[in-house]
């Protein structure tokens, strides 16, 4: 099994490739959270890539700001 840091790096790279944005990492003692802004238009293949990436984490979700910007996030537990 790979470390949480290695998994976070891999997921961040996958999200960067899928979204064309630079993901942000936030690490605490218990978990690592990766956030990525979504482009305004997502094709079906990119949407599927993002969902497959998010499903690899312990928790994941989606946020929409009042301005309509979308962000996805995924968390990895540190063991």
N, C-alpha and C positions, 0 to 999 in steps of 0.2 A: 504494500500500500504506500502511496506517495504522501509526502508531508502536506500539511494544509497550505503552506507557503507555495509549494510547487503546484498544487492544484489551483490555487488562486491565480498564479501566474499564467497557467494554461487557460483557465476560463477567461481571464482578462484578454489574452491574445485572441481567443475565439470571438469574444464580443467585439473587440476592435476590428477584426477582419469582417465581421458581419455588419457592423453599424457604420464603419468608417470614422468612428470617434475614438478618443482616448479615454478608456475607462478610468475611474477613480477607485482607489483601494482605501479602506478604513479598517484598521486592525485593532482589536482589543485582546484582552487576555483569553477570552472565550471563543472568539469568532473572527473571521475575516469577511468583510462585505465588499463586493465589487459592484459599482454602479456605472451604467453607460447610458448616454443620451441617445435617443432613437432619431433617425432621420424622419422627415415628414412623410415620405413615401416608402412603404415596405412592400416588396414583391413577395409572392408566396414562398419562394425558395429561401429568401433571407429571413422571413418570419419563422419558417420551420427551423432554420439554423439557430436562431436566437432561442426558440423554445427548447431545442435539444440541449443547448448550452446551459440554460437556466435549470433544467431538470437534473443536472449533475450535482447541484448543490443541496444543502440541507433544507434551505428555505429560499423562496424567490418571490418576486412581486413586480408590480408596475405602479408608477406614480405619474399623475398628470398635474402640471402646475396650472394656476389660474390663467396663465398666458397661453396654455395649450401645448406646452412642451412636454414630451414624454420621456421618462427615464425607467429603465428596468434595473433590478438589483438581484443579486444572488448572494447568499451567505454560506460559508463553509465553517463547520465547527472545528475548533482546535481540540485535539484529544490528548 
